[in-house]
Amino acid sequence: MFTTNPFAELSALISTDVMQMYIIVMAVLVAGGTILDMMHKKSAKYFFLDSAKNAKNAKRTVSAGEKAGIAVATIASEIITSSEFCNTKRRISHLFTMYGFILFVATSALMIFECDTIATATLAQVWHIGAIMLCIGGYWFWFFIRVDVNSEGVKWYQLRRADIFIVSLFTTATFALLWSHFQTGHSGVVGDMGLTTLFFVLFLIANTTLFSTVMWSKFAHMFFKPAAAFQKRVAHADGSNLNLPGDFDLSSPEVQARFPDIPEYMGKNPENMGAGIRREAPNHY
């Protein structure tokens, strides 16, 4: 199973040209859905306006070399290692899902477009590993980490529009693994051909849903996050601080004289107000 290219077996029923065209159509749907999402939410307009506002409030000019360094730091931190997640479990789940998705999609395209520079068995192994990683990260997030499940007691089977992305993501990986498993013919289950067809159809439906619902799902979010993280780092570097008030030492007499209501609302020692929201885990069923 792990060394078998499931798309090679599928080519006996569906021509390679059709599979390649399907990949191209999915790519177009992602691009089109992302553009429509940007137009609907006016994300690009927001970024440009916010960038102009930051530039107006900047206290120093960030050089091109410094911006290049910030871009590298953003890629290394927010993208490669997902350091923006303070919750360790959420971070690990995200990394499993992200790298699983990259491996799964990349090897799918390489196998369908018949890349001869990499051994087919190697591609098949990476494809299966990517699907397994997707399942680990996706199911972990769905059953244990989602805020509405963990904090609000919402049942796992109560679906909302915001769940389109994650549900179609882990169901795509699940049905892909099941399709590959029954297609090999080593499962020993009577009627493997029927199960193979069933799981392939379910895989196709889940996969098409994943790539065709970008405008209504959180798929486009993965393209916005790096840009937002980069803009945030530049804003800190140029001193505009995202147009937020400056940081103050609340225990400083000068600051308290400038803002005399600090002791009234935050106590005489505002730096040590207690754990607050971190006092207990968010499990309020």
C-alpha positions, 0 to 999 in steps of 0.5 A: 500500500505505502509504495503503490501509486494509487493514481497509476492504478486509477489511470486504467479507468480514468485517463491521465489527461483527465486527472491532470485537467482536474488538478489544473481546475482545482488550482484555478478554483483556489486562485479564483476563490482567494481573489473573490474572498479578498474582494468580498472582505476587502482584505487587500484594501485593508492591508494597503490602507493599514500599511499607509497608516503605519508608514505615516506614523512611523518613527524611522525608515526600515531599509530594504535589507532590514525588511528582507531580514524581517521576511526571513524571520517571518518565514522561519517563525510564523510559517515554518515553526508556527510560533504564533501559537502559544498553546503547544497542543494547538501548535503541534496540531497545526504543524501536523496539518500544514506539513501533511497538507503540503506533502499530500498536495505536492506528491499528488500533483507529482504522481499525476503529472508523472514526474520521472525525477523522483522514484514512484515508490518514494512519492507514494510513501510521502503521499501516504505519510502526508495523508496520515499527518493530515489525519493526526492534525485534523482529527486532533484539532476537530475533537479536542482543540476547537474553541467551541468544543473545548470551551463552549461544549459544542458537539463535534458533529454540529457543523458550521460554515466555518468548519468547511475547511477543516472537515473537508481537509481531514475527510479528504485525507481519510478517504484517500487512505481508505481508497489506497488501502482497498485498491491494493487488493491486500485487505482480504475484504470481499467486494474490495472493488466496490469499497475502492469505488466508494472511497474514491468517490468520497475522496473526490467529493471531499477534495472538490469541496476543499478546493472549490469552497475557498471563498466560504471557508478558511482556506484563503486564511493561509495566504493572508497570515504570512502577509499580516505577520510580516506587516506586524513585524515591520510596524514594530521595527519602524515604531508605528506599533500598529497604530496602538498606544505606546508601551508604558511602565505602569508602576512609574510615578511619571506615568501614573501622574500622566494617567491618574486613574491607573491606581483606581482601575488597576491597583497600586501595583498594576504589574502584578494583578494576578493570573487573570484569564490564565487562572484556569483552563477554558473548560466551561461546559 
